[in-house]
Amino acid sequence: MADDTGKFGVGALHLGIPNRRQFFQLGAGAAAGWTLSGSSFAQTERPTNPPDKPRGQVIAALSQEPTVFHPLMPGIEVDQGIWWQVFSPLWYIEPDGKFVPDLAREVPTIENGGLSADGLTWKIKLRSDVKWHDGTPFTAEDVKFSIDLINNPGFRARSRVGHSLVKDITVVAPDEIHWRMEAPYSPYMSILASFTFIVPKHILEKVSDPNASPFHNAPVGTGPFRWGERVPGDHIQLNAHTGYHGKGPYLERVVFKYIPDLTVLYTQFRTGQVDYTGLQGILPNFVQEAKTLKGRKIFVSSTSSVEHIAPNLDFGPFTDRAVREALYLGINKQAIIDALYYGLPTQTESFVPQQAWSFQQGLPQHKYDPAKANALLDAAGWVRGSSGIREKGGVKLEFANSTTAGSAVREQCQQLLIQDWRAIGAAMRVSNMPAAVIWGDFWQQSKFNSVIVGVNFMLGSDPDVTPRFGSGAIPAKGGRGYNTYQYQSAEADRLLSDGAKQFDLAQRKATYGELQKLIRNDLAILPLFQGFIAEGIKEGLQGFRPNINMSINSWNMREWYWA
């Protein structure tokens, strides 16, 4: 459900019901998923008794159709649902935030010699028992080819963040590759884990146009499932790769079934036609009913997306911090959460998920206080006119708010905001537009006054938000990035620069903690709540483990099996 090109490069932007990261030696726990059972929650567990060989199938329902099957090109969440089954990264991230080797034999650290102390030299040892789905051995040449492809200016790469710093790639042996970083960049570890899949050199090196080839419609990977068939508009079938190098797969096949209407999707889950509600989950209004269904399990888990009001900080009234604070005080957040989202999301004050190692505890907590908001505006010289709308220096406290037209829940949220802000003398008008319009230049070039949006600010599991809050990342001012808020702070730039060069976890945690305090104090965004997703599976399906560090909770289908 992504709406902007940053989806798997510099954080995700979400539309409608929000969907969807830890460092080298991270042990900080990240909450996984919780099963709804009455009013209590039971944590999911790792599978304990999988079958000896693949058996059975899972039908996973999707409300959007996967269409991008090259894992290094721009795609959305449903595409990544396919990528995680067909391809493999060098390492991946568990729900508790730890890196786990996949194609690599070990995760490189300073301690094991995989990383130099200055973070510039990387030495990766690879598994020698991995084969591509067509039987060809996987080697270090495939890793070099994949990184070179990403950096090929003629290739439409999803993102070159981090990759563009890689220089002097050397294949030392079929199972070892070294490279040098142009500058130390600690978030690269997470970028390689979260959305950098390795592609086959022996197939793609023969392609004249890297952006178009038969591979794009019938991909070959090293993952637990191999390409089966695609019936456009209906389904994609993946079959077990029995030569998979890791644990599993325990299913014979996975069928991703396309059901565009979320209500119909839920109905088919309720009647047993699908086994898993898929990447978009269950609409909030169905969750209470869903938890009463016999033979079904419902999981409500946090995502890394933060639903918020994005102010254009270069727009008239919003340049005044007092106005932003008053507007924030004037929002009845809990009423929005309870009335529109059935009480499922959790309020937040940060752009970092509360389960992440980098989350800063103790940030100032929002309080709905219209009296204080009014006093703040009075003191700042915003005077009420005859219409009740405040103004200062000839500028009225009125502005537009935009979101995707047809996003029913957000449109209802806008109506509540109009009422809340009218009470403090601010006039908000609605200016919604189709997704293709709002998330184009209107959003990217900061042509909005304010927007309701959900953004995953994280770089995989890493809190480097330079592309979102760095002064040099404002597209409307010629910058490269996604700082459409037009936030500029010398202190934020310093913290971002420091954090990206630090390799000590405690040091990084302190740096990004200070950054979260700064963003919260400046009110660069007005956060509403951390995203959530409610997902359903049939009882008896084992191995489902929600993962805050991933964009999707079907990341580990290799572990799924029927009891």
C-alpha positions in Angstrom: 0.0 0.0 0.0 2.9 2.3 -0.6 2.5 5.7 -2.2 6.0 7.0 -2.7 9.2 6.0 -4.4 11.0 5.7 -1.0 9.1 2.5 -0.3 12.1 0.1 0.2 14.9 2.6 0.0 14.4 5.3 2.6 11.3 4.4 4.4 7.7 3.6 3.4 4.7 5.8 2.9 1.3 4.2 3.4 -2.2 4.8 2.1 -5.4 3.9 3.9 -5.2 1.5 6.7 -1.5 1.6 7.8 0.7 -1.4 7.1 4.3 -1.8 7.6 13.6 -2.7 12.1 19.5 -4.2 15.7 22.6 -3.6 14.8 25.7 -5.7 14.7 25.3 -7.3 18.1 21.8 -6.2 19.0 20.0 -8.0 21.7 17.3 -5.5 22.4 13.9 -7.1 22.1 11.3 -6.1 19.6 7.7 -7.1 20.2 6.6 -9.6 17.7 2.9 -10.4 17.2 0.2 -11.1 19.7 -2.8 -13.3 19.2 -6.2 -11.8 20.0 -8.1 -14.1 22.4 -10.8 -12.2 24.3 -9.1 -9.4 25.9 -5.7 -11.1 26.3 -2.8 -11.6 23.9 -0.6 -14.6 23.5 2.8 -14.1 21.9 3.7 -16.1 18.8 6.4 -18.7 18.9 9.0 -20.2 16.6 7.8 -23.5 15.0 8.9 -26.5 17.0 7.8 -29.7 15.1 7.9 -29.1 11.4 7.4 -32.0 8.9 10.3 -33.9 7.4 9.4 -32.9 3.9 7.2 -30.3 2.3 3.5 -31.0 2.5 0.3 -29.0 1.8 -0.2 -25.5 0.6 -1.2 -22.1 1.9 -3.5 -19.7 0.1 -2.5 -16.1 1.0 -4.9 -13.4 0.0 -3.7 -10.0 -1.4 -5.8 -7.0 -2.1 -3.1 -5.7 -4.5 -1.6 -7.7 -7.3 2.2 -8.3 -7.4 3.6 -7.2 -10.7 7.3 -6.5 -10.1 9.4 -9.7 -9.8 12.9 -8.3 -10.1 13.8 -7.7 -6.5 16.2 -4.8 -7.1 13.6 -2.7 -9.0 11.0 -0.3 -7.5 8.0 -2.3 -6.1 5.5 -2.2 -3.3 4.7 -4.5 -0.3 2.9 -7.2 -2.2 5.9 -7.5 -4.6 8.2 -8.0 -1.7 5.9 -10.8 -0.5 7.0 -12.6 -3.6 10.7 -11.6 -3.3 11.1 -13.0 0.2 10.0 -16.4 -1.0 12.0 -16.6 -4.3 15.2 -14.7 -3.4 17.7 -14.6 -0.5 19.7 -11.7 1.1 23.1 -12.0 2.6 21.5 -11.9 6.1 18.0 -11.1 7.4 16.6 -9.6 10.6 14.7 -11.6 13.2 11.7 -10.2 15.2 14.1 -9.6 18.2 16.3 -7.4 16.0 19.2 -9.8 15.5 20.9 -10.3 12.2 20.9 -14.0 11.0 23.2 -15.2 8.2 21.5 -16.4 5.0 23.7 -16.5 1.9 26.6 -15.4 4.1 28.2 -17.9 6.5 28.4 -15.2 9.2 27.3 -11.7 9.8 30.4 -9.5 9.5 31.5 -7.7 12.7 34.6 -6.0 13.9 35.1 -8.9 16.3 35.1 -11.6 13.6 37.2 -9.6 11.2 34.4 -9.0 8.7 34.5 -5.3 9.4 37.5 -3.0 9.9 37.5 -0.8 13.0 36.9 2.3 10.8 33.9 0.6 9.1 35.5 1.1 5.6 36.5 -2.5 4.8 34.0 -5.3 4.5 34.9 -9.0 4.1 32.0 -11.3 3.5 32.3 -15.1 3.8 29.6 -16.9 1.8 28.0 -20.3 1.9 29.3 -22.8 -0.6 26.3 -25.1 -0.7 23.7 -22.7 -2.2 22.3 -23.3 -5.7 20.0 -21.2 -7.9 16.6 -22.7 -8.7 18.0 -23.9 -12.1 20.8 -25.8 -10.4 23.7 -23.3 -11.0 26.0 -22.8 -8.0 25.7 -19.5 -6.2 29.1 -17.7 -5.8 30.6 -14.4 -4.8 30.3 -13.3 -8.5 26.5 -13.1 -8.0 27.0 -10.7 -5.1 29.3 -8.5 -7.0 27.0 -8.5 -10.0 24.0 -7.5 -7.8 25.7 -4.5 -6.2 27.2 -3.5 -9.5 23.7 -3.7 -11.1 22.2 -1.5 -8.4 24.9 1.1 -9.1 24.5 0.9 -12.9 23.1 4.3 -13.9 21.2 2.6 -16.7 19.4 0.4 -14.3 16.1 1.5 -12.6 17.2 0.6 -9.1 14.8 0.8 -6.3 17.4 2.7 -4.2 21.1 3.3 -4.2 21.3 4.5 -0.6 24.3 2.9 0.9 25.2 0.9 -2.2 26.6 4.0 -4.0 29.3 4.1 -1.3 30.6 0.7 -2.2 33.9 0.7 -4.1 36.6 -1.7 -5.2 34.6 -4.9 -5.0 36.9 -7.9 -5.1 36.0 -11.5 -5.5 38.6 -13.2 -3.4 37.2 -16.7 -3.8 34.0 -18.3 -4.9 32.8 -18.1 -1.3 34.4 -14.7 -0.3 34.0 -11.1 -1.4 35.6 -7.9 -0.1 34.8 -4.3 -0.7 35.7 -0.8 0.5 33.2 1.9 1.5 33.8 5.4 0.3 32.8 6.6 3.8 31.7 4.7 6.9 28.0 4.1 6.8 26.7 1.9 9.6 23.0 1.7 8.3 24.3 -0.4 5.3 24.2 -3.5 7.5 20.4 -3.1 7.7 20.0 -2.1 4.1 21.7 -5.4 3.0 19.4 -7.3 5.4 16.0 -5.7 4.7 15.7 -5.3 1.0 18.9 -6.2 -0.9 18.2 -9.6 -2.6 21.0 -11.2 -4.6 20.2 -11.9 -8.3 21.8 -14.5 -10.7 24.7 -13.2 -12.7 24.6 -16.2 -15.1 21.1 -15.2 -16.3 21.1 -11.4 -16.1 24.6 -10.7 -17.5 23.3 -11.9 -20.9 20.4 -9.3 -20.9 20.9 -6.3 -23.2 18.5 -4.1 -21.3 18.7 -4.6 -17.5 15.3 -3.1 -17.1 13.5 -5.7 -19.2 14.1 -9.4 -19.7 12.2 -12.7 -19.5 13.6 -13.0 -16.0 11.2 -10.2 -14.9 8.3 -12.5 -15.6 9.8 -15.8 -14.4 12.4 -15.0 -11.8 15.1 -17.5 -10.7 16.4 -17.2 -7.1 18.0 -19.1 -4.3 15.0 -18.7 -1.9 12.8 -21.4 -0.3 10.2 -21.3 -3.1 10.7 -21.4 -6.9 8.5 -19.8 -9.6 5.5 -21.8 -10.5 2.9 -19.9 -12.5 1.2 -16.5 -12.7 -2.4 -16.0 -13.9 -2.6 -12.2 -14.2 -5.6 -10.8 -12.2 -6.0 -14.0 -10.3 -3.0 -15.7 -8.6 0.7 -16.5 -8.4 1.8 -20.0 -7.4 5.3 -20.7 -5.9 6.5 -24.3 -5.4 8.9 -25.6 -2.8 12.6 -25.5 -3.7 13.7 -28.8 -2.3 17.3 -27.9 -2.7 17.0 -24.8 -0.4 20.1 -24.2 1.7 18.3 -23.2 4.9 15.6 -24.7 7.1 12.4 -25.5 5.2 10.4 -25.0 3.2 7.8 -27.1 4.9 5.0 -26.3 2.4 4.7 -27.8 -1.0 3.4 -24.6 -2.5 2.2 -21.1 -1.7 -0.6 -19.5 -3.7 -0.9 -15.7 -3.6 -4.5 -15.0 -4.5 -5.5 -11.5 -5.7 -8.8 -10.3 -4.1 -9.0 -6.5 -4.6 -11.9 -5.8 -2.2 -10.8 -6.0 1.5 -14.3 -6.9 2.6 -14.5 -9.7 0.1 -11.0 -10.8 1.2 -12.2 -11.0 4.8 -15.3 -12.9 3.8 -13.3 -15.5 2.0 -11.1 -15.9 5.1 -14.2 -16.2 7.2 -15.6 -19.0 5.0 -12.2 -20.8 4.8 -11.4 -20.1 1.1 -8.1 -18.5 2.1 -5.6 -19.5 4.8 -3.9 -16.2 5.5 -5.4 -12.7 5.1 -2.3 -11.5 3.4 -0.3 -8.3 3.5 -3.1 -5.8 3.9 -4.7 -7.7 6.8 -8.2 -7.3 8.2 -10.0 -4.0 8.3 -10.4 -2.6 11.8 -14.2 -2.8 11.8 -14.0 -6.6 11.3 -11.4 -7.4 14.0 -13.8 -7.9 16.9 -15.9 -10.3 14.9 -12.9 -12.0 13.5 -11.6 -13.0 16.9 -14.8 -14.9 17.6 -14.4 -17.1 14.5 -13.9 -20.8 15.2 -10.8 -22.3 13.7 -9.1 -18.9 13.1 -6.3 -17.0 14.9 -6.1 -13.2 14.8 -2.8 -11.4 15.3 -2.6 -7.6 15.9 0.9 -6.4 15.6 2.7 -3.1 15.4 4.3 -1.9 12.2 7.0 0.7 11.7 4.7 3.1 9.9 3.8 6.3 11.8 0.5 7.9 11.0 0.9 11.6 11.3 0.0 15.1 10.1 2.8 16.3 7.9 3.0 20.2 8.0 4.8 22.1 5.2 7.2 24.0 7.5 7.7 26.7 4.8 3.9 27.4 4.7 2.8 30.7 6.3 1.3 29.8 9.7 3.3 26.6 10.1 6.6 28.5 10.2 5.5 29.5 13.8 6.3 26.7 16.2 3.7 28.0 18.6 1.1 27.3 15.9 2.3 23.7 15.5 2.3 23.1 19.2 -1.2 24.6 19.6 -2.5 22.5 16.7 -1.0 19.4 18.4 -2.5 20.2 21.7 -5.8 20.7 19.9 -6.0 17.2 18.5 -8.1 14.7 20.4 -5.9 11.8 19.4 -7.5 9.1 21.6 -10.9 10.0 20.2 -9.6 9.5 16.7 -8.0 6.1 17.6 -11.1 4.9 19.4 -13.7 6.1 17.0 -12.0 5.4 13.7 -9.5 2.6 14.4 -11.5 0.7 17.1 -8.8 1.4 19.7 -6.2 -0.8 18.0 -3.3 1.6 17.4 -0.9 3.0 20.0 -0.2 6.7 20.4 3.4 7.6 19.7 5.6 10.7 19.9 8.5 9.5 17.7 9.3 8.5 14.1 11.0 5.4 15.5 8.8 2.3 16.3 8.5 1.7 20.0 9.8 -1.9 19.6 13.1 -0.7 18.0 16.5 -0.7 19.8 16.8 3.0 18.9 13.5 4.1 20.4 13.8 7.0 22.9 11.8 6.5 26.0 10.5 9.4 28.0 9.6 11.8 25.2 7.0 14.4 26.1 3.6 12.8 26.0 0.8 14.4 24.0 -2.2 15.8 25.9 -5.4 17.0 24.5 -5.7 20.5 26.0 -7.6 23.0 23.9 -7.5 25.6 26.7 -3.7 25.5 26.7 -3.7 25.7 22.9 -5.8 28.8 23.0 -3.6 30.4 25.6 -0.5 29.6 23.6 -1.9 31.2 20.5 -3.1 34.3 22.4 0.5 34.7 23.8 2.0 34.3 20.3 -0.2 37.1 19.0 -2.7 35.1 17.0 -5.9 37.1 17.5 -9.4 35.9 16.8 -11.3 37.8 14.2 -15.0 38.3 13.9 -15.4 34.9 12.3 -13.6 33.2 15.1 -10.5 32.5 13.0 -7.3 33.8 14.3 -4.8 35.9 12.4 -1.5 37.6 12.9 0.2 40.2 10.8 -2.5 39.9 8.1 -2.0 36.1 7.9 -5.0 34.0 8.8 -4.7 30.7 10.7 -6.3 28.7 7.9 -4.9 26.0 5.7 -5.7 23.0 3.6 -5.3 19.4 4.6 -4.9 16.6 2.0 -4.9 12.9 1.8 -5.8 10.2 -0.8 -9.4 10.7 -2.1 -11.5 7.7 -1.2 -9.5 6.8 1.9 -12.6 6.6 4.1 -10.9 6.4 7.5 -8.6 9.4 6.8 -11.5 11.4 5.4 -13.4 10.8 8.6 -10.3 11.8 10.6 -10.2 15.1 8.6 -13.8 15.9 9.8 -12.7 15.4 13.4 -9.7 17.6 13.0 -11.9 20.4 11.5 -14.0 20.3 14.7 -10.9 20.1 17.0 -9.1 22.9 15.4 -12.1 25.2 14.9 -12.3 25.2 18.8 -8.9 26.9 18.9 -9.5 29.4 16.1 -7.9 27.5 13.2 -9.7 26.8 10.0 -8.9 23.7 8.1 -10.4 22.8 4.7 -10.2 19.5 2.9 -8.3 19.2 -0.4 -8.1 15.5 -1.3 -6.9 14.0 -4.6 -6.2 10.7 -6.3 -3.2 8.7 -5.1 -1.3 9.3 -8.4 -1.7 13.0 -8.0 -1.2 13.6 -4.3 1.9 11.4 -4.0 3.5 12.9 -7.2 4.9 16.4 -7.3 2.2 17.7 -4.9 3.9 15.7 -2.1 7.4 15.3 -3.5 7.8 19.1 -4.2 6.0 20.3 -1.0 3.1 21.9 -2.8 0.8 21.0 0.1 -0.2 22.9 3.3 -0.6 19.8 5.4 -1.1 16.1 4.7 -2.4 13.1 6.6 0.0 10.3 5.8 1.7 7.1 7.2 5.4 6.9 6.7 7.9 4.2 7.6 10.9 6.4 8.4 13.3 3.5 9.0 16.0 2.3 6.7 15.1 -1.4 7.2 15.7 -1.6 10.9 18.0 1.4 11.0 17.0 4.8 12.4 19.0 6.9 9.9 16.4 9.4 8.7 18.8 11.6 6.7 16.6 11.2 3.6 13.5 12.4 5.6 14.9 15.1 7.9 18.3 16.2 6.5 18.5 19.8 5.3 20.1 18.5 2.0 17.2 16.2 1.3 14.5 18.7 0.4 13.3 18.1 -3.2 11.6 21.5 -3.4 15.0 23.1 -2.7 17.0 21.0 -5.1 17.9 18.3 -2.6 18.0 14.6 -3.0 15.7 12.8 -0.6 12.2 12.8 0.8 12.2 15.8 3.2 8.9 17.1 1.9 8.3 18.7 5.3 11.1 21.1 4.5 12.5 20.7 7.9 15.9 22.3 8.4 18.0 22.1 11.6 21.8 22.4 11.9 21.6 20.3 15.1 19.6 17.6 13.3 22.1 17.6 10.5 25.0 17.1 13.0 23.3 14.2 14.8 22.4 12.5 11.5 26.0 12.8 10.3 27.3 11.5 13.6 24.9 8.6 13.8 25.6 7.3 10.3 29.4 7.1 11.1 29.1 5.4 14.5 29.5 1.6 14.8 29.0 1.3 18.6 25.4 0.4 19.4 25.2 2.4 22.7 26.7 5.4 21.0 24.2 5.3 18.2 21.3 4.8 20.5 22.3 8.0 22.4 22.7 9.9 19.1 19.3 8.9 17.7 17.7 9.5 21.1 18.9 13.1 21.0 17.5 13.3 17.4 14.1 12.0 18.5 14.0 14.6 21.3 14.8 17.4 18.8 12.2 16.3 16.2 9.6 16.0 19.0 10.5 19.4 20.4 10.5 21.1 17.0 7.2 19.3 16.0 8.5 18.6 12.5 5.6 16.2 12.3 2.5 15.9 14.4 2.4 12.1 15.2 -0.9 10.4 15.8 -0.1 6.8 16.3 2.2 3.9 15.4 0.8 1.8 12.6 -0.7 -1.6 13.2 -1.9 -4.6 11.2 -4.5 -7.2 12.1 -3.9 -10.5 10.3 -5.7 -13.8 10.3 -4.5 -17.4 9.8 -6.3 -20.7 9.9 -5.8 -22.6 13.1 -3.2 -25.3 12.7 -1.0 -23.1 10.5 2.3 -22.9 12.4 5.3 -20.6 12.1 3.7 -17.2 11.5 5.9 -14.6 13.2 5.1 -10.9 12.9 8.4 -9.0 12.5 8.6 -5.2 13.2 11.9 -5.2 11.2 10.2 -6.2 8.0 7.7 -4.6 5.7 5.7 -7.7 5.6 4.8 -10.5 8.0 5.0 -13.2 5.3 8.8 -12.8 5.4 9.4 -16.3 6.8 7.0 -18.5 4.9 9.8 -21.1 4.6 9.1 -21.8 8.3 5.3 -22.2 7.9 3.7 -25.6 8.1 0.4 -27.3 9.0 0.3 -29.0 12.3 
